[in-house]
């Protein structure tokens, strides 16, 4: 059996057993956006880490050093946001080919530092080493939260409303330009590329959801909506029903897809790297949650579906038929 036969998530399931040897203070181990461990009666540290490898996660010549540094930190801050926590400290390890221009490295750290400053995050250290061929960046971020306010993947309940904090699919459209080596010329095309290269972590939104008392579970959209919602469903032992008409897509994505004959629905379902949050909430409190979100952020909290007791992944299409959803998000080893 090869790694591609079980995929990324099959591999994670394979290595999870017997990983925790001392359960004391461990609140959540492998299986969520971040690990959680207690440091007091109701205080917890949240820890996440992400690895970015040249030619796998990014094409070095297709984005600036600033964008690469920004995104390297942003994807970790997004994990902290999904847990409803406050980010605090970052640690950066980097493997560098010797021929790399020092000015490019300066730009990487400028991107990280400027984003870190926005969220009052310290960069406290890490490690540097040489790399034979490719640039490799690993960032770890810690956050803090009250134990009873942390959001997890495994706590969705049947009947919950499914909400999304922002547009889906823009990042995938931006990636198209990079993969095709096309230069965006129109303003909306540039915005799509920016959505991919400089995603905004939804830190404030995550804190809002955690404080609301209405949200049962949460995840950030990194692999794609269908895959990430499947993670919630599998961890919570439930299913879901999405509403195609309710999927939030931007006018930029619609224009892009209409001009090229692509499906905005497919981009929204499987695009990935949008780094918005998807949560499930108590249906009794959904109206107040949505109203309060709008008052706070001056934009909608999009209701896109329902959590079901039946362990099926379904979507109601525009013509009111039901179709099975097969997760099509990113899997490193598939």
C-alpha positions as CSV (number, residue, x, y, z in Angstrom):
1,X,0.0,0.0,0.0
2,X,1.3,3.4,-0.9
3,X,0.6,6.8,0.7
4,X,-1.6,7.9,-2.2
5,X,-3.9,4.9,-1.5
6,X,-5.0,6.3,1.9
7,X,-4.5,10.1,1.3
8,X,-3.6,12.8,3.7
9,X,-6.5,12.3,6.2
10,X,-6.1,8.5,6.1
11,X,-2.5,9.0,7.1
12,X,-3.4,11.4,9.9
13,X,-5.9,8.8,11.3
14,X,-3.2,6.1,11.0
15,X,-0.7,8.1,13.1
16,X,-3.1,9.4,15.7
17,X,-3.4,6.3,18.0
18,X,-0.9,6.2,21.0
19,X,0.3,9.8,20.3
20,X,-0.7,11.1,23.7
21,X,1.4,9.6,26.5
22,X,0.5,12.0,29.3
23,X,-3.1,13.1,29.2
24,X,-2.7,15.6,32.0
25,X,-3.7,19.1,30.8
26,X,-4.4,17.9,27.3
27,X,-7.8,19.2,26.3
28,X,-7.7,18.4,22.5
29,X,-5.0,16.6,20.6
30,X,-4.9,15.6,16.9
31,X,-8.1,16.1,15.0
32,X,-8.9,19.8,15.1
33,X,-7.6,23.1,13.7
34,X,-5.2,23.3,16.7
35,X,-4.2,21.5,19.8
36,X,-5.5,22.7,23.2
37,X,-4.0,22.3,26.6
38,X,-5.0,23.7,30.0
39,X,-2.7,26.2,31.9
40,X,-5.2,27.0,34.7
41,X,-8.7,26.3,35.9
42,X,-10.4,27.9,32.9
43,X,-7.4,29.1,30.8
44,X,-6.1,27.2,27.8
45,X,-3.3,27.6,25.3
46,X,-4.1,26.8,21.6
47,X,-1.2,25.7,19.4
48,X,-1.2,25.3,15.7
49,X,1.5,24.8,13.0
50,X,1.6,24.8,9.2
51,X,4.3,23.9,6.7
52,X,4.6,25.6,3.4
53,X,6.8,23.9,0.7
54,X,7.9,25.5,-2.5
55,X,6.3,23.9,-5.6
56,X,3.7,22.3,-3.3
57,X,2.1,25.2,-1.5
58,X,3.4,28.1,-3.5
59,X,5.2,29.0,-6.7
60,X,8.0,31.3,-5.6
61,X,8.2,33.3,-8.8
62,X,4.4,33.9,-8.9
63,X,4.1,35.8,-5.7
64,X,6.2,38.4,-3.9
65,X,8.2,37.7,-0.8
66,X,5.9,39.9,1.1
67,X,2.9,37.9,0.0
68,X,4.6,34.6,0.9
69,X,5.5,35.8,4.4
70,X,2.0,37.3,4.9
71,X,0.3,34.1,3.9
72,X,2.6,31.9,5.9
73,X,1.4,33.6,9.1
74,X,-2.2,34.1,7.9
75,X,-2.9,30.4,7.5
76,X,-1.9,29.8,11.1
77,X,-3.8,32.7,12.4
78,X,-6.8,31.3,10.6
79,X,-6.5,28.1,12.7
80,X,-6.5,30.1,15.8
81,X,-9.6,32.0,14.6
82,X,-11.4,28.7,14.0
83,X,-10.9,27.8,17.7
84,X,-12.3,31.2,18.8
85,X,-9.0,32.2,20.4
86,X,-6.8,35.2,20.7
87,X,-3.4,34.8,18.9
88,X,-0.3,35.6,20.9
89,X,3.0,34.3,19.7
90,X,4.6,33.0,16.5
91,X,7.7,30.9,15.8
92,X,9.1,30.7,12.3
93,X,11.4,28.0,11.0
94,X,12.7,28.3,7.5
95,X,14.8,26.1,5.2
96,X,16.6,28.3,2.6
97,X,18.5,27.4,-0.6
98,X,21.8,29.2,-0.4
99,X,21.2,31.1,-3.7
100,X,18.1,32.8,-2.3
101,X,18.4,36.6,-2.5
102,X,18.5,38.2,0.9
103,X,16.2,41.0,-0.3
104,X,13.5,38.3,-1.0
105,X,14.0,37.0,2.5
106,X,13.7,40.5,3.9
107,X,10.3,40.8,2.1
108,X,9.1,37.5,3.6
109,X,9.7,38.7,7.1
110,X,8.2,42.1,6.3
111,X,5.0,40.4,5.3
112,X,4.9,38.3,8.4
113,X,5.8,41.2,10.7
114,X,3.2,43.6,9.2
115,X,0.4,41.0,9.6
116,X,1.6,40.1,13.1
117,X,1.4,43.8,14.1
118,X,-2.2,43.9,12.9
119,X,-3.1,41.3,15.5
120,X,-0.7,42.2,18.2
121,X,1.3,38.9,17.7
122,X,4.9,38.5,18.7
123,X,7.4,36.6,16.6
124,X,9.6,35.1,19.3
125,X,11.9,32.8,17.4
126,X,12.2,29.6,15.4
127,X,15.0,28.0,13.4
128,X,16.9,28.5,10.2
129,X,18.6,25.9,8.1
130,X,19.8,25.3,4.6
131,X,17.7,23.6,2.0
132,X,19.2,21.9,-1.1
133,X,16.5,23.0,-3.6
134,X,13.3,24.4,-2.3
135,X,12.3,27.1,0.1
136,X,10.4,25.7,3.1
137,X,8.6,27.7,5.8
138,X,7.1,26.4,8.9
139,X,5.1,28.7,11.3
140,X,3.7,27.8,14.7
141,X,1.3,30.1,16.5
142,X,0.0,30.0,20.0
143,X,-3.2,31.5,21.2
144,X,-5.2,31.8,24.4
145,X,-8.9,31.2,25.3
146,X,-11.2,30.4,28.1
147,X,-11.8,26.7,28.2
148,X,-15.6,27.0,28.0
149,X,-15.4,29.3,24.9
150,X,-13.2,27.2,22.6
151,X,-14.8,26.1,19.4
152,X,-14.1,22.5,18.1
153,X,-15.0,20.4,15.1
154,X,-16.6,17.5,17.0
155,X,-19.4,19.3,18.7
156,X,-21.9,19.9,15.9
157,X,-25.5,18.9,16.7
158,X,-28.3,17.6,14.4
159,X,-30.6,20.5,13.6
160,X,-27.8,23.1,13.7
161,X,-27.7,25.9,11.2
162,X,-24.6,26.1,9.1
163,X,-23.1,29.5,8.6
164,X,-20.2,31.0,6.7
165,X,-18.4,34.3,7.5
166,X,-17.4,35.3,4.0
167,X,-17.2,34.5,0.3
168,X,-16.1,31.1,-1.0
169,X,-14.1,30.3,-4.2
170,X,-12.3,33.6,-4.7
171,X,-8.9,32.1,-3.7
172,X,-9.3,29.3,-6.2
173,X,-10.0,31.7,-9.0
174,X,-6.9,33.7,-8.0
175,X,-4.8,30.5,-8.1
176,X,-5.9,29.9,-11.7
177,X,-4.0,33.0,-12.8
178,X,-0.9,31.7,-11.0
179,X,-1.1,28.2,-12.4
180,X,-1.7,29.5,-15.9
181,X,1.1,32.1,-15.6
182,X,-1.5,34.7,-16.6
183,X,-1.2,38.3,-15.4
184,X,-4.5,39.7,-14.1
185,X,-5.3,42.9,-16.0
186,X,-8.8,43.8,-14.8
187,X,-9.4,45.2,-11.3
188,X,-11.6,42.3,-10.3
189,X,-9.0,39.8,-11.5
190,X,-6.4,41.5,-9.3
191,X,-8.7,41.2,-6.3
192,X,-9.1,37.5,-6.9
193,X,-5.3,37.0,-7.0
194,X,-5.0,39.0,-3.8
195,X,-7.6,36.8,-2.2
196,X,-5.3,33.9,-2.8
197,X,-2.0,35.5,-2.0
198,X,-3.1,37.7,1.0
199,X,-6.0,36.0,2.7
200,X,-7.4,37.8,5.8
201,X,-7.7,35.5,8.8
202,X,-11.1,35.9,10.5
203,X,-9.8,36.5,14.0
204,X,-12.4,39.0,15.1
205,X,-15.2,36.8,13.6
206,X,-13.9,33.7,15.5
207,X,-13.9,35.6,18.8
208,X,-17.4,36.9,18.1
209,X,-18.7,33.4,17.4
210,X,-17.0,31.9,20.5
211,X,-18.6,34.6,22.7
212,X,-22.1,34.4,21.2
213,X,-23.1,31.2,23.1
214,X,-24.9,30.1,20.0
215,X,-22.2,28.3,18.1
216,X,-21.5,24.6,18.6
217,X,-18.7,23.9,16.2
218,X,-16.3,25.7,13.8
219,X,-13.6,25.2,11.2
220,X,-11.7,27.4,8.7
221,X,-12.0,26.8,5.0
222,X,-8.6,25.7,4.0
223,X,-9.1,22.5,2.0
224,X,-12.4,23.5,0.5
225,X,-15.9,23.8,1.9
226,X,-17.0,20.3,1.0
227,X,-13.9,18.8,2.6
228,X,-13.8,21.0,5.7
229,X,-17.6,20.6,6.4
230,X,-17.0,16.8,6.0
231,X,-14.4,17.1,8.8
232,X,-17.0,18.6,11.1
233,X,-19.6,15.9,10.1
234,X,-17.2,13.0,10.6
235,X,-15.8,14.3,13.9
236,X,-19.4,15.0,15.2
237,X,-21.0,11.9,13.8
238,X,-23.6,13.8,11.8
239,X,-24.4,14.7,8.2
240,X,-25.2,18.0,6.4
241,X,-27.5,19.5,3.8
242,X,-26.3,22.5,1.9
243,X,-28.3,25.0,-0.1
244,X,-26.7,25.8,-3.4
245,X,-28.5,29.1,-3.8
246,X,-27.2,30.2,-0.4
247,X,-23.5,29.6,-1.1
248,X,-21.9,33.1,-0.8
249,X,-19.9,34.0,-3.9
250,X,-18.6,37.4,-4.8
251,X,-19.4,39.4,-7.9
252,X,-15.8,39.0,-8.8
253,X,-16.0,35.2,-8.9
254,X,-19.3,35.3,-10.8
255,X,-17.8,37.6,-13.4
256,X,-14.7,35.4,-13.7
257,X,-16.7,32.2,-14.1
258,X,-19.3,33.7,-16.4
259,X,-16.6,35.0,-18.8
260,X,-14.8,31.7,-18.9
261,X,-17.6,29.2,-18.7
262,X,-16.7,27.8,-15.2
263,X,-19.0,26.8,-12.4
264,X,-19.0,29.3,-9.5
265,X,-20.7,26.5,-7.4
266,X,-17.7,24.2,-8.0
267,X,-15.3,26.9,-7.0
268,X,-17.2,27.6,-3.8
269,X,-17.5,23.9,-2.8
270,X,-14.0,22.7,-3.6
271,X,-11.8,25.7,-4.1
272,X,-10.1,25.9,-0.7
273,X,-7.7,28.5,0.8
274,X,-10.5,31.0,1.4
275,X,-9.8,31.1,5.2
276,X,-13.3,32.2,6.1
277,X,-15.0,30.4,9.0
278,X,-17.8,27.8,8.7
279,X,-19.7,27.2,11.9
280,X,-22.8,25.4,13.1
281,X,-25.2,27.1,15.5
282,X,-28.2,26.5,17.7
283,X,-31.3,27.0,15.4
284,X,-33.2,28.7,18.3
285,X,-30.5,31.4,18.4
286,X,-29.7,31.7,14.7
287,X,-31.7,34.9,14.1
288,X,-30.0,36.8,17.0
289,X,-26.6,35.4,16.0
290,X,-27.0,36.7,12.4
291,X,-28.4,40.0,13.5
292,X,-25.6,40.6,16.0
293,X,-23.0,39.6,13.4
294,X,-24.4,42.1,11.0
295,X,-24.4,44.9,13.6
296,X,-20.8,44.1,14.5
297,X,-19.2,43.6,11.1
298,X,-21.7,45.4,8.8
299,X,-22.0,42.4,6.5
300,X,-24.0,39.2,6.5
301,X,-23.3,35.9,8.3
302,X,-24.4,33.6,5.5
303,X,-26.7,30.7,6.3
304,X,-25.7,27.9,3.9
305,X,-27.3,24.7,5.2
306,X,-28.3,22.5,8.1
307,X,-26.6,19.7,10.1
308,X,-28.6,16.4,9.8
309,X,-28.9,13.4,12.0
310,X,-28.5,11.1,8.9
311,X,-24.8,10.7,8.0
312,X,-25.2,11.9,4.5
313,X,-23.6,14.8,2.6
314,X,-26.2,16.4,0.5
315,X,-27.0,19.6,-1.4
316,X,-30.3,21.1,-2.5
317,X,-29.6,22.5,-6.0
318,X,-31.2,25.5,-7.6
319,X,-33.9,23.3,-9.2
320,X,-34.7,21.8,-5.8
321,X,-33.2,18.4,-6.5
322,X,-31.0,16.7,-3.9
323,X,-27.5,15.6,-4.9
324,X,-24.8,13.8,-3.0
325,X,-21.7,15.9,-2.2
326,X,-18.3,14.2,-2.6
327,X,-15.5,16.1,-0.9
328,X,-13.2,17.5,-3.6
329,X,-10.9,19.7,-1.6
330,X,-7.2,19.6,-1.3
331,X,-5.5,16.3,-0.2
332,X,-1.7,16.3,-0.4
333,X,-1.3,12.6,-1.0
334,X,-4.3,11.7,-3.1
